[in-house]
């Protein structure tokens, strides 16, 4: 199998890198993290103009029908630039879920808006007591006139503050941990009964705790079949995890470059510290870990769209487990090789390390996915 990028993919990568170097410098990003929105609306408009928002979405809805490797390429650039816009949550995660399981009417209503940058979505799937278990759902959906009424709470909903719509998992039957009985609903964030408590994350983005009190949801807002949403949620999360692996790869590449540049300019005993053999060995280990991460990210990107759940989970969880360990190693080495500067807020290395830590904890840390792989080997 040929893992080289095509000419079109290389051109897209070059465009993204030029955009980041020209319009998304570190100081601009720091200013955005302190802004009320926490991201750049102007950059979001540019993503739409470049076709990024429609990259993985079907052509019939204005998208480009891109592959998992195309998404990997974009997410690698997202990591290198530490981009704050909700590309992952809106386009990859929620956009992919709607493509996979929503009714034609919902697809027609939502997907063109995503492509044009007019609608942003967030996935409200986890609850406080559930940790990484998508099947732990206490939020309830009861039958009501014209559809359903949703009540419950969702925790750490990434990018919810900027979202126009929420994809909310709620239990329509069974006990809180039953596999059957979980349904998924498309809910407007400004619908009566929806309250959102926003807060910044450690990596500079935004998240929120969402509470729903008797929120009306019509029959036409159900994604997939009533009571059968867990499988489509797991598939969407696997796609999201594969994209996060690519983002982590981009960050690790950037950390290696930043560390190499620093080692050439920082002097000790009259010599650049990069001339010391012990530090050269550590940077070589960082490079090896990053290249192994690239291989695992490619495997995850190729297998994430698979209909074979066991094959998909094995590839995605294997990648997430390895990359969680490798990113921790590369991040720690980069911080240490920068000395005291590695943890200073006005040095980009500390922000890269924070984002790597956030990625490791999102949708299951390394230990969680290692356990998932072990279960598949039984």
C-alpha positions in Angstrom: 0.0 0.0 0.0 1.3 3.5 -1.0 1.2 5.8 2.0 2.5 8.8 0.2 0.3 11.9 -0.1 -1.1 12.7 -3.6 -0.2 16.0 -5.3 -3.6 17.4 -4.3 -3.1 16.5 -0.6 0.4 18.0 -0.7 -1.1 21.2 -2.2 -3.7 21.3 0.6 -1.1 20.8 3.2 1.1 23.6 1.8 -2.0 25.9 1.7 -2.7 25.2 5.4 0.9 25.7 6.4 1.0 29.0 4.7 -2.2 30.1 6.3 -0.9 29.2 9.8 2.5 30.9 9.3 0.8 34.1 7.8 -2.5 34.5 9.7 -2.3 32.2 12.8 0.9 33.0 14.6 1.4 32.1 18.3 0.6 35.6 19.5 -2.6 35.7 17.5 -3.6 32.4 19.0 -2.9 33.6 22.6 -5.1 36.6 22.0 -7.9 34.3 20.7 -7.7 32.2 23.8 -8.5 35.3 25.9 -11.4 36.4 23.6 -15.1 35.8 24.5 -15.5 33.3 21.6 -12.2 31.5 22.1 -11.6 31.2 18.3 -11.5 33.2 15.1 -14.7 33.7 13.1 -12.6 35.1 10.3 -10.5 31.9 10.2 -13.7 29.8 10.2 -14.9 31.7 7.1 -11.5 31.0 5.5 -11.8 27.3 6.2 -15.2 27.3 4.4 -13.7 29.2 1.4 -10.8 26.7 1.3 -13.2 23.8 1.3 -12.0 22.4 4.6 -15.4 22.3 6.2 -16.8 20.2 3.4 -13.7 18.0 3.0 -15.0 14.7 4.5 -18.7 15.4 3.7 -20.6 14.0 0.6 -20.5 15.9 -2.7 -24.3 15.9 -2.9 -24.4 18.2 0.1 -21.7 20.5 -1.1 -18.8 18.6 0.3 -15.7 17.0 -1.3 -16.1 13.3 -0.2 -12.6 13.3 1.1 -11.0 10.2 2.7 -9.8 9.5 6.2 -6.3 10.3 5.1 -7.5 13.7 3.8 -8.9 14.4 7.3 -5.7 13.2 8.8 -3.7 15.7 6.7 -5.9 18.5 7.9 -5.8 17.5 11.5 -2.0 17.2 11.4 -2.0 20.9 10.4 -4.5 21.7 13.1 -2.0 20.3 15.6 1.0 22.1 14.2 -0.9 25.4 14.3 -2.7 24.7 17.5 -5.9 25.9 15.8 -8.7 26.8 18.1 -11.7 26.6 15.8 -14.2 23.7 16.3 -13.2 21.8 13.2 -12.9 18.5 14.9 -16.2 18.6 16.8 -18.3 20.2 14.0 -17.0 18.6 10.8 -15.2 15.4 11.8 -17.2 14.2 14.7 -20.8 15.5 14.3 -20.6 15.9 10.6 -19.5 12.4 10.2 -22.2 11.1 12.5 -24.9 12.9 10.6 -23.6 11.5 7.3 -23.5 8.1 8.8 -26.9 7.8 10.4 -29.2 10.9 10.0 -32.4 11.0 7.9 -32.2 12.5 4.4 -34.1 15.5 5.7 -31.6 16.2 8.5 -28.7 15.7 6.1 -30.2 18.2 3.7 -30.9 20.7 6.4 -27.6 20.5 8.3 -24.7 19.3 6.1 -24.8 22.3 3.6 -24.8 24.6 6.5 -21.7 22.9 7.9 -20.0 23.1 4.5 -20.7 26.9 4.3 -19.6 27.6 7.8 -23.1 28.6 8.9 -23.7 25.9 11.5 -21.5 24.4 14.2 -22.3 21.3 16.2 -21.1 19.7 19.5 -21.5 16.1 20.7 -23.1 15.9 24.1 -22.5 12.2 24.9 -20.7 11.9 28.2 -22.1 12.2 31.8 -20.3 12.9 35.0 -20.4 9.4 36.4 -19.8 7.6 33.1 -16.1 8.3 32.6 -15.5 7.1 29.0 -18.5 4.9 28.8 -20.8 6.0 26.0 -23.5 3.6 27.2 -23.8 5.2 30.6 -26.8 7.5 30.0 -29.0 8.8 32.7 -30.3 11.7 30.6 -33.9 10.7 29.7 -36.2 11.1 26.7 -39.9 10.6 27.5 -42.7 10.4 25.0 -44.6 13.7 24.6 -47.0 15.3 22.2 -45.4 15.5 18.8 -42.2 13.7 19.9 -40.0 13.6 23.0 -39.0 15.6 26.1 -35.4 15.5 27.1 -34.1 16.0 30.7 -30.7 15.4 32.1 -27.1 16.7 32.2 -24.1 16.2 30.0 -20.5 17.0 31.1 -17.5 18.5 29.4 -19.2 19.0 26.0 -16.3 20.2 23.9 -16.9 23.3 21.7 -20.5 23.5 23.0 -20.2 27.3 23.7 -19.8 28.0 20.0 -22.2 25.4 18.7 -25.6 26.1 17.1 -26.8 22.5 17.5 -26.1 19.7 20.0 -26.2 16.0 19.3 -27.6 14.7 22.6 -27.7 11.1 23.7 -30.7 10.2 25.9 -32.2 7.0 27.3 -35.6 6.1 25.8 -35.6 2.6 27.5 -33.7 0.4 29.9 -31.4 1.1 32.8 -28.6 3.7 32.8 -25.9 1.2 31.6 -27.9 -0.9 29.2 -26.6 -1.2 25.6 -30.1 -1.0 24.3 -32.4 2.0 24.8 -29.9 4.8 23.9 -31.2 7.3 21.4 -29.6 10.4 19.8 -31.3 13.7 19.2 -30.5 16.9 17.2 -31.2 19.8 19.6 -30.8 23.5 19.0 -28.6 25.0 21.7 -31.0 27.9 22.1 -34.0 25.7 22.5 -36.2 26.4 25.6 -34.9 24.4 28.5 -31.3 24.1 27.4 -28.8 25.8 29.7 -25.0 25.9 29.0 -22.3 26.6 31.6 -19.2 27.5 29.6 -15.6 27.4 30.7 -12.1 27.4 29.1 -10.1 24.2 28.8 -6.5 23.8 29.7 -5.4 23.9 26.1 -7.2 27.2 25.3 -10.4 25.9 23.8 -13.9 26.0 25.2 -16.2 23.4 26.7 -19.5 23.4 28.7 -21.7 21.4 31.0 -25.1 21.2 29.5 -28.4 20.8 31.3 -31.7 20.0 29.7 -35.1 20.5 31.4 -38.1 19.2 29.5 -36.6 20.1 26.2 -39.0 19.4 23.3 -37.6 17.3 20.5 -39.7 16.3 17.5 -39.8 12.8 15.9 -37.8 14.2 13.0 -34.8 15.1 15.3 -33.9 11.5 16.1 -30.6 10.4 14.6 -30.8 6.8 13.5 -33.3 4.4 15.1 -34.9 5.0 18.5 -33.1 3.0 21.1 -30.3 1.9 18.8 -27.9 4.8 18.8 -24.9 3.3 20.7 -23.3 1.7 17.7 -23.5 4.8 15.6 -22.1 6.9 18.5 -19.2 4.4 18.9 -18.4 4.6 15.2 -18.5 8.4 15.3 -16.2 8.5 18.3 -13.7 6.1 16.6 -13.6 8.6 13.6 -13.0 11.4 16.1 -10.3 9.5 17.9 -8.5 8.8 14.6 -8.6 12.5 13.9 -7.2 13.3 17.4 -4.3 10.9 16.7 -3.4 13.0 13.6 -3.6 16.2 15.6 -1.3 14.7 18.2 1.1 13.8 15.3 1.2 17.4 14.1 2.0 18.7 17.6 4.8 16.2 18.0 6.3 17.2 14.7 6.1 20.9 15.8 7.7 20.1 19.2 10.6 18.3 17.5 11.2 21.2 15.3 11.0 23.7 18.2 13.3 21.7 20.3 15.8 21.3 17.5 15.8 25.0 16.8 16.2 25.8 20.5 19.1 23.4 20.9 21.0 25.2 18.1 20.7 28.6 19.7 20.8 27.9 23.5 24.4 27.8 24.7 26.0 26.2 27.7 29.7 26.1 28.5 30.2 28.2 25.3 28.6 25.6 23.0 25.1 25.0 21.6 23.4 22.4 23.8 22.5 20.5 20.6 26.2 19.6 20.2 26.0 17.5 23.4 25.7 13.8 22.6 23.3 13.0 25.5 20.8 15.6 24.2 21.2 14.4 20.6 20.2 10.9 21.8 17.1 12.3 23.5 16.1 14.2 20.4 16.7 11.1 18.3 14.3 9.2 20.5 11.7 12.0 20.1 12.0 11.7 16.4 11.6 7.9 16.4 8.5 8.2 18.6 7.0 10.7 16.2 7.6 8.6 13.2 6.1 5.6 14.9 3.1 7.9 15.8 2.8 8.7 12.1 2.5 5.0 11.2 -0.1 4.5 13.9 -2.1 7.6 12.8 -2.2 6.3 9.2 -3.5 2.9 10.3 -6.2 4.6 12.4 -7.2 7.0 9.5 -7.5 4.1 7.1 -9.5 1.8 9.4 -11.7 4.4 11.2 -14.4 4.3 8.4 -14.6 0.5 8.5 -17.9 -1.2 9.0 -16.2 -4.0 10.8 -16.4 -2.8 14.4 -13.8 -5.1 15.8 -11.3 -4.2 13.1 -12.0 -0.5 13.5 -11.7 -0.6 17.3 -8.5 -2.6 17.2 -6.8 -0.1 14.9 -8.1 3.1 16.5 -7.6 2.0 20.1 -4.2 0.6 19.4 -3.2 4.0 17.8 -4.7 6.0 20.7 -3.0 3.9 23.3 0.4 4.1 21.6 0.1 7.8 20.7 -1.0 8.7 24.3 2.3 7.2 25.6 4.5 8.6 22.8 3.0 12.1 23.0 3.7 12.2 26.8 7.3 11.1 26.2 7.9 13.7 23.4 6.1 16.5 25.3 8.1 15.8 28.5 11.4 15.7 26.6 10.6 18.9 24.8 9.8 20.7 28.1 12.9 19.4 29.8 15.2 20.2 26.9 13.9 23.8 26.9 14.8 24.0 30.6 12.7 26.4 32.7 11.4 28.0 29.5 9.5 24.9 28.6 6.7 25.7 31.1 6.5 29.4 30.5 3.1 30.6 29.1 4.7 32.9 26.4 6.7 29.9 24.9 4.7 27.8 22.5 6.2 24.5 23.9 4.1 24.7 27.0 0.9 25.1 24.9 1.8 22.2 22.7 2.3 20.0 25.8 -1.1 21.1 27.3 -2.9 20.2 24.1 -1.2 16.8 23.9 -2.4 16.1 27.5 -5.9 17.2 26.6 -5.9 14.9 23.5 -4.7 11.9 25.6 -7.7 12.5 28.0 -10.3 13.0 25.2 -12.5 10.0 24.4 -10.4 7.7 26.5 -6.8 7.9 27.8 -4.0 5.5 26.9 -4.9 3.1 29.7 -8.5 3.0 28.6 -7.7 2.2 25.0 -5.0 -0.3 26.0 -7.7 -2.2 28.0 -10.0 -2.0 25.0 -7.3 -3.6 22.7 -6.7 -6.3 25.4 -10.4 -7.2 25.4 -10.4 -7.6 21.6 -7.5 -10.1 21.9 -9.5 -12.5 24.1 
